[in-house]
Amino acid sequence: MNQLANELVKESTEQTETEEELGLRIMREMGHKGGLKGGAKRRDWPPEKRIEAALKAAQARWAKEKQKREG
């Protein structure tokens, strides 16, 4: 409902999305769908596999932070 109202306001005030804004919105929507699917699949994993995946994700996040600080 809110999205429809937002679109109507944009049309009535002749504000249009730039290509960059459109791309960001589409990627955000795709990421949301992927997160919903992935979460449902991980819920069925045994605890050991969930722990392993969480550790791998944490290591990846820390590696990114280290790269930002160094460079």
PDB file as gemmi writes it, atoms N, CA and C in Angstrom:
CRYST1    1.000    1.000    1.000  90.00  90.00  90.00 P 1                      
ATOM      1  N   MET A   1       0.827  -1.180   0.000  1.00  0.00           N  
ATOM      2  CA  MET A   1       0.000   0.000   0.000  1.00  0.00           C  
ATOM      3  C   MET A   1       0.877   1.251   0.000  1.00  0.00           C  
ATOM      4  N   ASN A   2       1.908   1.256   0.870  1.00  0.00           N  
ATOM      5  CA  ASN A   2       2.793   2.417   0.940  1.00  0.00           C  
ATOM      6  C   ASN A   2       3.580   2.607  -0.351  1.00  0.00           C  
ATOM      7  N   GLN A   3       3.981   1.506  -0.958  1.00  0.00           N  
ATOM      8  CA  GLN A   3       4.738   1.607  -2.202  1.00  0.00           C  
ATOM      9  C   GLN A   3       3.878   2.219  -3.303  1.00  0.00           C  
ATOM     10  N   LEU A   4       2.616   1.813  -3.344  1.00  0.00           N  
ATOM     11  CA  LEU A   4       1.704   2.372  -4.340  1.00  0.00           C  
ATOM     12  C   LEU A   4       1.538   3.867  -4.100  1.00  0.00           C  
ATOM     13  N   ALA A   5       1.341   4.260  -2.846  1.00  0.00           N  
ATOM     14  CA  ALA A   5       1.196   5.679  -2.527  1.00  0.00           C  
ATOM     15  C   ALA A   5       2.454   6.447  -2.921  1.00  0.00           C  
ATOM     16  N   ASN A   6       3.617   5.872  -2.651  1.00  0.00           N  
ATOM     17  CA  ASN A   6       4.875   6.506  -3.018  1.00  0.00           C  
ATOM     18  C   ASN A   6       4.968   6.699  -4.531  1.00  0.00           C  
ATOM     19  N   GLU A   7       4.609   5.682  -5.284  1.00  0.00           N  
ATOM     20  CA  GLU A   7       4.645   5.779  -6.743  1.00  0.00           C  
ATOM     21  C   GLU A   7       3.687   6.854  -7.242  1.00  0.00           C  
ATOM     22  N   LEU A   8       2.513   6.928  -6.658  1.00  0.00           N  
ATOM     23  CA  LEU A   8       1.543   7.943  -7.081  1.00  0.00           C  
ATOM     24  C   LEU A   8       2.051   9.351  -6.791  1.00  0.00           C  
ATOM     25  N   VAL A   9       2.686   9.533  -5.634  1.00  0.00           N  
ATOM     26  CA  VAL A   9       3.245  10.843  -5.311  1.00  0.00           C  
ATOM     27  C   VAL A   9       4.356  11.197  -6.284  1.00  0.00           C  
ATOM     28  N   LYS A  10       5.214  10.236  -6.584  1.00  0.00           N  
ATOM     29  CA  LYS A  10       6.305  10.491  -7.532  1.00  0.00           C  
ATOM     30  C   LYS A  10       5.758  10.900  -8.898  1.00  0.00           C  
ATOM     31  N   GLU A  11       4.736  10.164  -9.360  1.00  0.00           N  
ATOM     32  CA  GLU A  11       4.154  10.474 -10.669  1.00  0.00           C  
ATOM     33  C   GLU A  11       3.499  11.846 -10.662  1.00  0.00           C  
ATOM     34  N   SER A  12       2.803  12.161  -9.587  1.00  0.00           N  
ATOM     35  CA  SER A  12       2.093  13.437  -9.547  1.00  0.00           C  
ATOM     36  C   SER A  12       3.048  14.615  -9.434  1.00  0.00           C  
ATOM     37  N   THR A  13       4.202  14.421  -8.840  1.00  0.00           N  
ATOM     38  CA  THR A  13       5.182  15.500  -8.726  1.00  0.00           C  
ATOM     39  C   THR A  13       6.256  15.393  -9.795  1.00  0.00           C  
ATOM     40  N   GLU A  14       6.115  14.443 -10.684  1.00  0.00           N  
ATOM     41  CA  GLU A  14       7.010  14.209 -11.809  1.00  0.00           C  
ATOM     42  C   GLU A  14       8.447  13.932 -11.380  1.00  0.00           C  
ATOM     43  N   GLN A  15       8.603  13.295 -10.233  1.00  0.00           N  
ATOM     44  CA  GLN A  15       9.925  12.861  -9.811  1.00  0.00           C  
ATOM     45  C   GLN A  15      10.136  11.452 -10.337  1.00  0.00           C  
ATOM     46  N   THR A  16      11.238  11.228 -10.988  1.00  0.00           N  
ATOM     47  CA  THR A  16      11.514   9.893 -11.506  1.00  0.00           C  
ATOM     48  C   THR A  16      12.812   9.375 -10.901  1.00  0.00           C  
ATOM     49  N   GLU A  17      12.921   8.069 -10.835  1.00  0.00           N  
ATOM     50  CA  GLU A  17      14.138   7.443 -10.333  1.00  0.00           C  
ATOM     51  C   GLU A  17      15.233   7.539 -11.377  1.00  0.00           C  
ATOM     52  N   THR A  18      16.428   7.777 -10.915  1.00  0.00           N  
ATOM     53  CA  THR A  18      17.560   7.718 -11.833  1.00  0.00           C  
ATOM     54  C   THR A  18      17.865   6.238 -12.068  1.00  0.00           C  
ATOM     55  N   GLU A  19      18.700   5.965 -13.023  1.00  0.00           N  
ATOM     56  CA  GLU A  19      19.067   4.574 -13.299  1.00  0.00           C  
ATOM     57  C   GLU A  19      19.755   3.953 -12.094  1.00  0.00           C  
ATOM     58  N   GLU A  20      20.574   4.746 -11.407  1.00  0.00           N  
ATOM     59  CA  GLU A  20      21.281   4.239 -10.234  1.00  0.00           C  
ATOM     60  C   GLU A  20      20.298   3.882  -9.119  1.00  0.00           C  
ATOM     61  N   GLU A  21      19.333   4.756  -8.863  1.00  0.00           N  
ATOM     62  CA  GLU A  21      18.331   4.491  -7.833  1.00  0.00           C  
ATOM     63  C   GLU A  21      17.515   3.253  -8.164  1.00  0.00           C  
ATOM     64  N   LEU A  22      17.149   3.114  -9.435  1.00  0.00           N  
ATOM     65  CA  LEU A  22      16.386   1.949  -9.871  1.00  0.00           C  
ATOM     66  C   LEU A  22      17.196   0.677  -9.657  1.00  0.00           C  
ATOM     67  N   GLY A  23      18.471   0.709 -10.026  1.00  0.00           N  
ATOM     68  CA  GLY A  23      19.340  -0.456  -9.854  1.00  0.00           C  
ATOM     69  C   GLY A  23      19.476  -0.830  -8.381  1.00  0.00           C  
ATOM     70  N   LEU A  24      19.660   0.170  -7.524  1.00  0.00           N  
ATOM     71  CA  LEU A  24      19.780  -0.104  -6.090  1.00  0.00           C  
ATOM     72  C   LEU A  24      18.501  -0.708  -5.526  1.00  0.00           C  
ATOM     73  N   ARG A  25      17.360  -0.180  -5.963  1.00  0.00           N  
ATOM     74  CA  ARG A  25      16.079  -0.698  -5.472  1.00  0.00           C  
ATOM     75  C   ARG A  25      15.886  -2.157  -5.899  1.00  0.00           C  
ATOM     76  N   ILE A  26      16.221  -2.465  -7.139  1.00  0.00           N  
ATOM     77  CA  ILE A  26      16.063  -3.830  -7.649  1.00  0.00           C  
ATOM     78  C   ILE A  26      16.993  -4.790  -6.908  1.00  0.00           C  
ATOM     79  N   MET A  27      18.247  -4.384  -6.694  1.00  0.00           N  
ATOM     80  CA  MET A  27      19.193  -5.240  -5.982  1.00  0.00           C  
ATOM     81  C   MET A  27      18.747  -5.469  -4.536  1.00  0.00           C  
ATOM     82  N   ARG A  28      18.195  -4.427  -3.904  1.00  0.00           N  
ATOM     83  CA  ARG A  28      17.714  -4.550  -2.531  1.00  0.00           C  
ATOM     84  C   ARG A  28      16.567  -5.565  -2.462  1.00  0.00           C  
ATOM     85  N   GLU A  29      15.641  -5.482  -3.430  1.00  0.00           N  
ATOM     86  CA  GLU A  29      14.524  -6.429  -3.458  1.00  0.00           C  
ATOM     87  C   GLU A  29      15.010  -7.856  -3.707  1.00  0.00           C  
ATOM     88  N   MET A  30      15.987  -8.014  -4.593  1.00  0.00           N  
ATOM     89  CA  MET A  30      16.519  -9.349  -4.865  1.00  0.00           C  
ATOM     90  C   MET A  30      17.224  -9.910  -3.636  1.00  0.00           C  
ATOM     91  N   GLY A  31      17.980  -9.081  -2.940  1.00  0.00           N  
ATOM     92  CA  GLY A  31      18.673  -9.518  -1.737  1.00  0.00           C  
ATOM     93  C   GLY A  31      17.703  -9.949  -0.654  1.00  0.00           C  
ATOM     94  N   HIS A  32      16.602  -9.230  -0.555  1.00  0.00           N  
ATOM     95  CA  HIS A  32      15.588  -9.583   0.446  1.00  0.00           C  
ATOM     96  C   HIS A  32      15.008 -10.963   0.147  1.00  0.00           C  
ATOM     97  N   LYS A  33      14.702 -11.221  -1.114  1.00  0.00           N  
ATOM     98  CA  LYS A  33      14.150 -12.529  -1.484  1.00  0.00           C  
ATOM     99  C   LYS A  33      15.152 -13.643  -1.198  1.00  0.00           C  
ATOM    100  N   GLY A  34      16.410 -13.421  -1.523  1.00  0.00           N  
ATOM    101  CA  GLY A  34      17.442 -14.426  -1.281  1.00  0.00           C  
ATOM    102  C   GLY A  34      17.615 -14.712   0.200  1.00  0.00           C  
ATOM    103  N   GLY A  35      17.535 -13.670   1.017  1.00  0.00           N  
ATOM    104  CA  GLY A  35      17.652 -13.840   2.458  1.00  0.00           C  
ATOM    105  C   GLY A  35      16.525 -14.674   3.023  1.00  0.00           C  
ATOM    106  N   LEU A  36      15.332 -14.477   2.500  1.00  0.00           N  
ATOM    107  CA  LEU A  36      14.183 -15.257   2.972  1.00  0.00           C  
ATOM    108  C   LEU A  36      14.355 -16.735   2.632  1.00  0.00           C  
ATOM    109  N   LYS A  37      14.836 -17.003   1.437  1.00  0.00           N  
ATOM    110  CA  LYS A  37      15.016 -18.396   1.018  1.00  0.00           C  
ATOM    111  C   LYS A  37      16.158 -19.048   1.788  1.00  0.00           C  
ATOM    112  N   GLY A  38      17.279 -18.349   1.901  1.00  0.00           N  
ATOM    113  CA  GLY A  38      18.451 -18.905   2.565  1.00  0.00           C  
ATOM    114  C   GLY A  38      18.202 -19.192   4.035  1.00  0.00           C  
ATOM    115  N   GLY A  39      17.484 -18.292   4.701  1.00  0.00           N  
ATOM    116  CA  GLY A  39      17.189 -18.484   6.114  1.00  0.00           C  
ATOM    117  C   GLY A  39      16.350 -19.726   6.354  1.00  0.00           C  
ATOM    118  N   ALA A  40      15.379 -19.962   5.476  1.00  0.00           N  
ATOM    119  CA  ALA A  40      14.524 -21.136   5.623  1.00  0.00           C  
ATOM    120  C   ALA A  40      15.330 -22.428   5.431  1.00  0.00           C  
ATOM    121  N   LYS A  41      16.279 -22.395   4.507  1.00  0.00           N  
ATOM    122  CA  LYS A  41      17.102 -23.584   4.275  1.00  0.00           C  
ATOM    123  C   LYS A  41      18.042 -23.843   5.451  1.00  0.00           C  
ATOM    124  N   ARG A  42      18.658 -22.769   5.960  1.00  0.00           N  
ATOM    125  CA  ARG A  42      19.604 -22.937   7.070  1.00  0.00           C  
ATOM    126  C   ARG A  42      18.911 -23.411   8.345  1.00  0.00           C  
ATOM    127  N   ARG A  43      17.655 -23.100   8.492  1.00  0.00           N  
ATOM    128  CA  ARG A  43      16.911 -23.523   9.681  1.00  0.00           C  
ATOM    129  C   ARG A  43      16.887 -25.044   9.801  1.00  0.00           C  
ATOM    130  N   ASP A  44      16.918 -25.730   8.684  1.00  0.00           N  
ATOM    131  CA  ASP A  44      16.860 -27.192   8.678  1.00  0.00           C  
ATOM    132  C   ASP A  44      18.233 -27.849   8.841  1.00  0.00           C  
ATOM    133  N   TRP A  45      19.302 -27.058   8.821  1.00  0.00           N  
ATOM    134  CA  TRP A  45      20.649 -27.604   8.958  1.00  0.00           C  
ATOM    135  C   TRP A  45      20.873 -28.104  10.385  1.00  0.00           C  
ATOM    136  N   PRO A  46      21.733 -29.104  10.554  1.00  0.00           N  
ATOM    137  CA  PRO A  46      22.105 -29.534  11.914  1.00  0.00           C  
ATOM    138  C   PRO A  46      22.940 -28.430  12.582  1.00  0.00           C  
ATOM    139  N   PRO A  47      22.955 -28.395  13.908  1.00  0.00           N  
ATOM    140  CA  PRO A  47      23.678 -27.326  14.615  1.00  0.00           C  
ATOM    141  C   PRO A  47      25.148 -27.201  14.214  1.00  0.00           C  
ATOM    142  N   GLU A  48      25.825 -28.310  13.972  1.00  0.00           N  
ATOM    143  CA  GLU A  48      27.244 -28.249  13.612  1.00  0.00           C  
ATOM    144  C   GLU A  48      27.456 -27.481  12.309  1.00  0.00           C  
ATOM    145  N   LYS A  49      26.581 -27.713  11.350  1.00  0.00           N  
ATOM    146  CA  LYS A  49      26.718 -27.046  10.058  1.00  0.00           C  
ATOM    147  C   LYS A  49      26.399 -25.551  10.187  1.00  0.00           C  
ATOM    148  N   ARG A  50      25.420 -25.203  11.015  1.00  0.00           N  
ATOM    149  CA  ARG A  50      25.095 -23.789  11.236  1.00  0.00           C  
ATOM    150  C   ARG A  50      26.258 -23.065  11.911  1.00  0.00           C  
ATOM    151  N   ILE A  51      26.897 -23.722  12.876  1.00  0.00           N  
ATOM    152  CA  ILE A  51      28.048 -23.126  13.560  1.00  0.00           C  
ATOM    153  C   ILE A  51      29.186 -22.903  12.570  1.00  0.00           C  
ATOM    154  N   GLU A  52      29.440 -23.902  11.743  1.00  0.00           N  
ATOM    155  CA  GLU A  52      30.507 -23.797  10.742  1.00  0.00           C  
ATOM    156  C   GLU A  52      30.241 -22.620   9.794  1.00  0.00           C  
ATOM    157  N   ALA A  53      29.008 -22.492   9.337  1.00  0.00           N  
ATOM    158  CA  ALA A  53      28.654 -21.402   8.423  1.00  0.00           C  
ATOM    159  C   ALA A  53      28.780 -20.045   9.118  1.00  0.00           C  
ATOM    160  N   ALA A  54      28.379 -19.967  10.377  1.00  0.00           N  
ATOM    161  CA  ALA A  54      28.474 -18.709  11.125  1.00  0.00           C  
ATOM    162  C   ALA A  54      29.928 -18.296  11.316  1.00  0.00           C  
ATOM    163  N   LEU A  55      30.793 -19.252  11.624  1.00  0.00           N  
ATOM    164  CA  LEU A  55      32.214 -18.942  11.788  1.00  0.00           C  
ATOM    165  C   LEU A  55      32.832 -18.453  10.481  1.00  0.00           C  
ATOM    166  N   LYS A  56      32.466 -19.104   9.388  1.00  0.00           N  
ATOM    167  CA  LYS A  56      32.988 -18.705   8.084  1.00  0.00           C  
ATOM    168  C   LYS A  56      32.545 -17.279   7.737  1.00  0.00           C  
ATOM    169  N   ALA A  57      31.281 -16.961   8.028  1.00  0.00           N  
ATOM    170  CA  ALA A  57      30.774 -15.622   7.750  1.00  0.00           C  
ATOM    171  C   ALA A  57      31.471 -14.582   8.617  1.00  0.00           C  
ATOM    172  N   ALA A  58      31.683 -14.906   9.890  1.00  0.00           N  
ATOM    173  CA  ALA A  58      32.364 -13.973  10.796  1.00  0.00           C  
ATOM    174  C   ALA A  58      33.796 -13.718  10.328  1.00  0.00           C  
ATOM    175  N   GLN A  59      34.486 -14.756   9.911  1.00  0.00           N  
ATOM    176  CA  GLN A  59      35.860 -14.593   9.425  1.00  0.00           C  
ATOM    177  C   GLN A  59      35.890 -13.702   8.189  1.00  0.00           C  
ATOM    178  N   ALA A  60      34.910 -13.867   7.317  1.00  0.00           N  
ATOM    179  CA  ALA A  60      34.851 -13.033   6.110  1.00  0.00           C  
ATOM    180  C   ALA A  60      34.611 -11.569   6.479  1.00  0.00           C  
ATOM    181  N   ARG A  61      33.730 -11.328   7.454  1.00  0.00           N  
ATOM    182  CA  ARG A  61      33.473  -9.948   7.881  1.00  0.00           C  
ATOM    183  C   ARG A  61      34.722  -9.318   8.490  1.00  0.00           C  
ATOM    184  N   TRP A  62      35.422 -10.070   9.333  1.00  0.00           N  
ATOM    185  CA  TRP A  62      36.635  -9.537   9.961  1.00  0.00           C  
ATOM    186  C   TRP A  62      37.717  -9.272   8.921  1.00  0.00           C  
ATOM    187  N   ALA A  63      37.797 -10.114   7.910  1.00  0.00           N  
ATOM    188  CA  ALA A  63      38.788  -9.906   6.850  1.00  0.00           C  
ATOM    189  C   ALA A  63      38.490  -8.605   6.108  1.00  0.00           C  
ATOM    190  N   LYS A  64      37.230  -8.321   5.857  1.00  0.00           N  
ATOM    191  CA  LYS A  64      36.858  -7.072   5.185  1.00  0.00           C  
ATOM    192  C   LYS A  64      37.228  -5.868   6.038  1.00  0.00           C  
ATOM    193  N   GLU A  65      36.949  -5.951   7.330  1.00  0.00           N  
ATOM    194  CA  GLU A  65      37.297  -4.855   8.234  1.00  0.00           C  
ATOM    195  C   GLU A  65      38.798  -4.622   8.259  1.00  0.00           C  
ATOM    196  N   LYS A  66      39.559  -5.702   8.276  1.00  0.00           N  
ATOM    197  CA  LYS A  66      41.027  -5.581   8.301  1.00  0.00           C  
ATOM    198  C   LYS A  66      41.524  -4.905   7.027  1.00  0.00           C  
ATOM    199  N   GLN A  67      40.945  -5.275   5.879  1.00  0.00           N  
ATOM    200  CA  GLN A  67      41.340  -4.665   4.608  1.00  0.00           C  
ATOM    201  C   GLN A  67      41.033  -3.180   4.609  1.00  0.00           C  
ATOM    202  N   LYS A  68      39.884  -2.796   5.169  1.00  0.00           N  
ATOM    203  CA  LYS A  68      39.522  -1.382   5.212  1.00  0.00           C  
ATOM    204  C   LYS A  68      40.510  -0.592   6.061  1.00  0.00           C  
ATOM    205  N   ARG A  69      40.895  -1.161   7.199  1.00  0.00           N  
ATOM    206  CA  ARG A  69      41.822  -0.471   8.082  1.00  0.00           C  
ATOM    207  C   ARG A  69      43.211  -0.337   7.472  1.00  0.00           C  
ATOM    208  N   GLU A  70      43.633  -1.358   6.738  1.00  0.00           N  
ATOM    209  CA  GLU A  70      44.980  -1.348   6.158  1.00  0.00           C  
ATOM    210  C   GLU A  70      45.061  -0.511   4.885  1.00  0.00           C  
ATOM    211  N   GLY A  71      43.917  -0.392   4.254  1.00  0.00           N  
ATOM    212  CA  GLY A  71      44.101   0.185   3.037  1.00  0.00           C  
ATOM    213  C   GLY A  71      43.486   1.120   2.254  1.00  0.00           C  
TER     214      GLY A  71                                                      
END                                                                             
